[in-house]
Amino acid sequence: MGLVDRFKKESLFKKAYNLFNQERFTEALECCDRVLEIGSSQAKVWVFKGTVFEIRIV
């Protein structure tokens, strides 16, 4: 994975986090999915995605 991909993943994750804080859960999940499309080896993204699902359902 190149430097650009790493930067893009981190930017998308930060965007997902900000969307989550704005209670825009669907959009946050979409950002998480895009991060995972780039590379699925980030455990923090999977954990965060689970958190978003849990909060969204409650």
N, C-alpha and C positions, 0 to 999 in steps of 0.2 A: 504494500500500500504506500502510495506516495504522500508527500508532504501536503499536497493540495487536498487529498482525500481526508487526511487526519484533521486538517483545519476545517473542512466542510462538515465532518462529523461533529466536531466540537461546537461549531456554530449552530448546527441544527439542534444539538442537544440543549444548548443554552436557550434557543428559541422555544423548544418544547417546554422547558422549565418555566420560562416567562409566560407562555400561554397557559400552563397549568395554574400559575398564580393568579391569572385573570379569569380562572374557571372556564377556560375555552378548551375543554377536555378532548373533544374530537380532533381539533386541530393539533393539540399536543401529541395525541396518539399518531396522527399522520406524520408528524416530524420524527417521532421515534421510529416509525416504519421506514422512513427514508434513511435514517442513520443505519438501521439494521441492513438495508439493501446494500449500502456501501461496504459493510463488513459486520458480521454478527458476533464478533468476539468481545464485545463490550458488555460485561455483566451489569454495569451500572445502568445501561439503557434498558435491559430486560427488567431489572428491579424497578426502575422508575416507571416503565410501562405498566407493570403490575400494580403499582401504587395508583396510577391514574385510573386504571380499570376499577380498582377497589373504591376509590373516592367517587367515581362517576356513578357507580351502581348504588351506593348508599344514599 
